[in-house]
Amino acid sequence: MGEWKKVRIGEIFHLEKGCLQSSKCIQGKYHFITAAKDWKTHNTYTHDCEAIVYAVAASGSLGQAHYINGKFIASDLCLILTEKDKTKYPINFLFYQIIFESLRDEVVSKTKTGTSKEAISQKNFSAYEIPYFSIDFQNANYQRLINAKKIIAEINKEIEAQKLYVKQLRRNILQDAIEGKLTADWRKEHPVQKGNPDYDAEALFELIQKERKVDKKRKTLPPILDAEKPFELPTGWKWVRLGEITTLITDGKHGDSIDQADSGYFFLSAKDIQNEQLIYANARQIIKEDFLEIHRRTNLEPGDVCIVNTGATIGKFAIAPDNKRTYYTTFQKSVAVVKLVKPFVKNKYMKYFFMRNVPRLIKKSWGSAINNLLLSDMRKEMVPLPPLIEQDKIVLIVGNILKKVDQLEQQISQRKGYTNELMKNILRRAFEEK
């Protein structure tokens, strides 16, 4: 059926680099094609033809392939692919746009250069071999590929909707947890016992204040007004401010330190908090003198909550593990340390509180280029405090539910992988039809 052979891209297409910086878009009637999915406009054009515009120098968009037929100008982050030899290698551009889209990961991985800033080498791209089909086959089958692409797009749309549903489901579960809805049945069997911190948050709060040994010089937090309360708490719970149930909320060092390989004194930053864990694989180590100075500020201990408070991963957090290395760990300013009053405020309960509420706090942050999670906002943040034993019950229930939600999310991600393979299989079948 479809005769095909492997041919270098540079033999099939004429390659020309775009000429305009992506930021130079102006209102106009001509298409300005950049590396991104969405096109811009310009008041001049450089080409009036059928072409594929291929992103080669924007890390997040490498391999993005645009089809265009008409007047356009292209970004200098892209290559313009036009017909090179109409007699030898005639092209159906719609067909080959789909080919490039389907082979995107493969082409990018084999032609890209660089590490911190990846780009596709024009030389490598030109030399890369792709299947060339007869023009009759291209014309006869491009519609079939387009239809398959539409079906896959609909499937992916549904998968994205499912991902949003799971995200919202997780938020709802966390919200129900901190509102006491998940433990409503448990409370019926374990009513409030006034004066007992296990079953009365007011008594628990009094115990926490005694344990904190409140410094009168410490800035007093404002009282909680009824108008501030976002929802009504169950009987036996109490609204408190985060600064009232912690002994310390601080960030790391505002400045650099002297490195010393294998010193055993770790100086972590935002990049070292991943998957709710402190990651030491690429962590900096510093001299003892610098560590001791910073450690007096952070004083990290097992069970402390570490939250990224600035940068691209703001809101990510980890609970310091119960091991020796924790005592030899401190942070740069991009990480905040929250020391809860242990054992009366459970860090795993507060973990769920942070998961639900830190995104809202970030919206209040400031900074033109970099967002910040302000320590002052964190101290004033209102926390629904359950009695001591109910905190443990919430942790147990939420943990079990989120395990199932995580499994559901994993299944959805697998479906996404299946659709990515589906188009490849369709193409593979086409390649096999000889």
N, C-alpha and C positions, 0 to 999 in steps of 0.2 A: 504494500500500500504506500506508505510514505518513506521514500528513500531519504536517508540522511547520513551525514558524516560530521566528524568533529573538525571545526574550522576556527582559526584564531579570530577573536573579535575584530582586530584591526584589519583583517582581510574582508570582513563582511561590511563593516561600518567605517566611515570617515569620522575621526575623532577630533573634536575641537573644544578647547576650554572656554567656558563662559567668561564674560568680561566685567561683570558688574558686582560690586560688593552688595551683600544681602540687605544691608541697612539703607541702601540708596533708593529705596522704593519711593515713588511719587505718584500722585493721582494721574492716571492716564488711561487710554483706551486699549493699550497693548498688554499682553500677558508678560509678567516678570516671574520666571520660574526659578525657585530657589531649591535648596536641599530639603526643605520642609514639605509636608504634605500639602499645605495650603499655599496657593499661588498669590502673588502680589501684582501690582500694576506699575506701568511706566509710560512715559509719554513718547518714547522712541523704541525702535526695534532694530535688531541686527539680522534676523532671519525671517524668511517667509516661506515655509516649507513644512513637510512632514518630518518629524524627528522624535527621538527618545532623548530626554534630558536625564542624566544619571548622576546622582550625588556621590562625590568622591572625597570630600574633605570636611564633612560635618559628622563628628563621631556618632551622635545619636541617630543620624539619618543615612549613614553609609549604605549604598545599594538601593536607595529609593529611586524608582524608575518612573518618569512622567512621560506620557504620550501627548504630543502636541501636533496640530496641523493648522498652520496659519502664521500670523505675524507674532513674534515674541523676542524677548531678550532673556538671557540666562545668567545666573549667579556664577561668580568665579569659583564657587565651591562645587561646580558641576561640570561634566563633560556633555557636549552636544553630539549625539550619534545620528549621522545622516547616511543616506545610501551612497556607497562607494563605487560599486560596479554593477549597474543595472542589468547588464548582459550576463555576467558570471554569477552574481549573487543578488537577484531581485528580492525585495523585502516587503512583507506585510508587517507594518510597524505595530499594529494592534496585537498581532500574533507574538511578536518578539518582546513587546512590553510585558506580556504575561510570562514569557520564558524567563526574562530577567527577574521578575518578581518572584517567580517560583524557585529560581536558583540563587536567590539573594544571599542567603547565609553561606552557601558554598563558595560563591564568587568572592564575597567580601573576605572570608577567612583565608582564601588562597592568594589574594592580591593586595591586602592591606599592609601598610608599614607603620612603624612607630609603636610606642607603648603608652605613654601618658596622653599623647594626642594622635590618635589613629587617623590614617588617610589611605586612600587607594592610589597606588602608583599608576600613572597613566601608562607607563611602559609595561607594568605587570598586567594591567587590565587589557591592553591591546594584544598582549601575547596569550591571554587566557583562551582556552578552547571551549566553545559551546556547540551544541548540535545545530547544523544547518539542514533545513528541510527544503525540498523542492517548493517552488512558489505555488504550484498547484495544490500541494498538501497544505501549505500555509493558508491559502485562500479557502480551502474546503473545510478546515478544522478550527480556524480562529474563533468562529462563533461558538463552537462546542466548548472551547476553553473559556470564553467569556461567560457562557451560561454556567459552567462549573464554578467559575470565580464568583458569580453572583450568589450561587447556592451556598458556597463556603462563607461568603461575606454575611449572609443571613444567619448561618450557624454561629459564626463568631459574634455577631450582634447579640444573639440569644445568650451566648456564653458570657459576654460582658455584662449583660443584664443579671445573670446569675451571680457573677462576682460582686456586683453592687448590692444584690440582695443579701449575700453572705456578710458583706461588710456592714450593712445596716442591721442584720440579725445580731452580729457580734456587739454592735453599739447598744441595741435594745436589751440584750442579756446583761451587759454591764450596768446599764441604767436601772434595770429591774433589781439588780443586786444591791446597788447603793441606795435604792429607795426602800429596800426591805421586802420587796414583793416575792422574791424567791424563797424567803424563809417565813412567809406568813403562816403556813401550816405548822412549822416547827414552833413558832411563838405560841400557838394555841395550846400546845402541850407543855410549854415552858414559859409561863407568864412572868411578868416583871416581879422581882423581889427587891423592894426598896432597900437601899443601903448595901446590897450585895453587888459588887462590880461585875460578877459573872453574868448577872441578869438585869442590871440597871446601869445605863450609860452615865447617868448623873453621878452615881457613886464611883464609877470608873474614872470619870473626869477629875473628881476630887483626888483620887489616888494618883493620877498622872501628874497633877500639879504639885503634890507633895514630893513625888519622885524627881520632878524637874528642878526643884529647889530654885524657883524663879528669882532671878536677879532683879532687884528693884530698879537698877540703873538701865535695864533693858527697855527699849521703847515699847510702850503699851499698845497692844493691838486694839482696834476699834471694836466696840460691842456689836453683836449681830442683831440687826433690826429685822422685824417681821417682813418688811418690804423686800429685803434681800433674799429671803428664803425661796429657792426655786420650786420646792415641793414640800408637802407635809410629811413629817417623819412618823414612823410607827411609835406607839407608846413604848417607852423604855429607851429610845434613842435620844441623841442630843446633837444639835448643831454646834460645831467648834471651828476655830480657825486652825489651819495647818501649823502655824507658828505656836499654837497652844499645846500641841501634842508632839512637838519635836524639841530636841535640845540644841539643834544646829541646822541651819539651812545656809549653805555657802557654796561658792564656786571655787575653782582651782586657781592656780597662779596666773596673774596678769603680767606675763612676761616670759622670757625663755630661761632655760637652765643649761648647765654644761653636761653634755653627754659623756657617759662612760660605759662602754660595752661590758656586759657581764658583771655589773656592779651589784645586781640583785635589788636595786631600788628603781621601781617602775614609775614612769611619768606618762600616764595615759591621756588620750584626747578623745574627741567625738568618734573618730574612726575606729577606736578600739572597743566600742559598745555595739555589739551585733547580736541579733537573735536573743535579746534579753540576757546577755552574758558579757562579762569582761573578757576580752580576747587579748592574749598576751603574745601571739605569734609574731607580730611585727611591732610590739610595743617598745618605746624608747626606754633606755635606762640612763640614769643620771648619777652625778656624784653624790656621796652621802650627805655633804654639807647642805646642798640645795634641797635634797629630799627632806631632811629634818626641818628645814625652814618652812617648806610648803606643808609638810605633814602636821605641823602645829596648827595650821589653818583648817585642813580637811579632816585629819584624824580618822581615816577610814577604818571601820570595824565590820566584822561579819554581820550581815543583816541590814546594813545601811543601803538606802536606795540611791542609785547614781543615775542622773538624768542629763541627757544632752540638752544644753540650754541655749545653744547658738549654732548657726550653720544649716547646711542642707538636710541633716538628719535630726534636727531639733525634735524633741519629744521622745526619742528612743531612750530606753532605760534598762538597767540591770540591777539585781540585788547582789551585793557583795557576798561572795561565797565564804563558808566557814572553813578557811584553810590558812596556813601560815603566810602565803603570799599576799593576802589581803592587807596584812599589817605593814607591808613594804610597798604599798601602792598609794600614789597620789595622782593629782590631775592637773591638766591645763585648764584655763578659764572656760573652755567650751563645755565643761561638765560640772554639774551641780551635785553636791552631796546633801542628802536629806537624812538626818539622824532622828528616827522615831524613838519615842519613849518606850523602850523594851522592858518587860514583855507585854506591856499593856496595850500597845498598838501593834497589831500584826502587820508585818511588812507585805505579806501576800494579799491581805485585804486591801492595803493601800496601793499595791500594784494594780489591782483592778480599778481602784479609784483614779489613779493616774492615767491608765489606759483610756478611760472615758473622758477625763476632764482636761488633760494637758493640751489636746488640740484646740479647745476653747480658749485656754490661756494664751496660746501662741497668737491668736488673733488680736490680742491686746498688746502684743510686743511691738517694739519700735526698732528703727534702723532702716536706712535707705537701701543698703545693699545686702545686709545680713540681718535676719530676724533674730530676736533675742527673747528668751523666756526670763522675765525679770524676777529676781529673787524677792523683791518687795511684794510683787503680785502673788508669788507662791506663799509667802508668809501669811498674807491676808485671805488666801483662798479658803472658802467654807468647805468643811468636811462633815458628812453625816456619820456620826460615831455610833456604832452598835455596841451593845454589851460585849464583854470579853468572849464568852463562849459562842455567841452568835457570830462573831467575826470568823471563828474557825469553821462554823457551819457554812457560812457564805463561801469561804474559800473552797471547801469540799464540793459544794453544789456547782459553783461556777466552773471549777476545774474540770469536773466531769462533763458538763455541757459543752465547754469550749473544745474539749478533745473531739467531740462529735462534729462540731462546727469546723475544726481544722481538717478533719477527714473529708468532710463535704467540699471544702475549699480545694483540697488536694485532688479530689475526683474531677472538679471543674477544670483545674489546671491541666490535668491529663487529657481532658476532652479538647482543650486548646491545642495541645500537642498533636492530637489525632487529626485535627483539621489542617495543621501545617503539613502533615505527611500526606494528607489526602490529595492535594494538588500535585505533589511530587509523584505520587503513584499514578495519577491521571497522565502526567507527562511521560512517566516511565513506560506506561502502556503504549502511549503514542510512539515513543522511541522504538519500541519493540515491534511495531507494525510495519514491517518491511516486506 
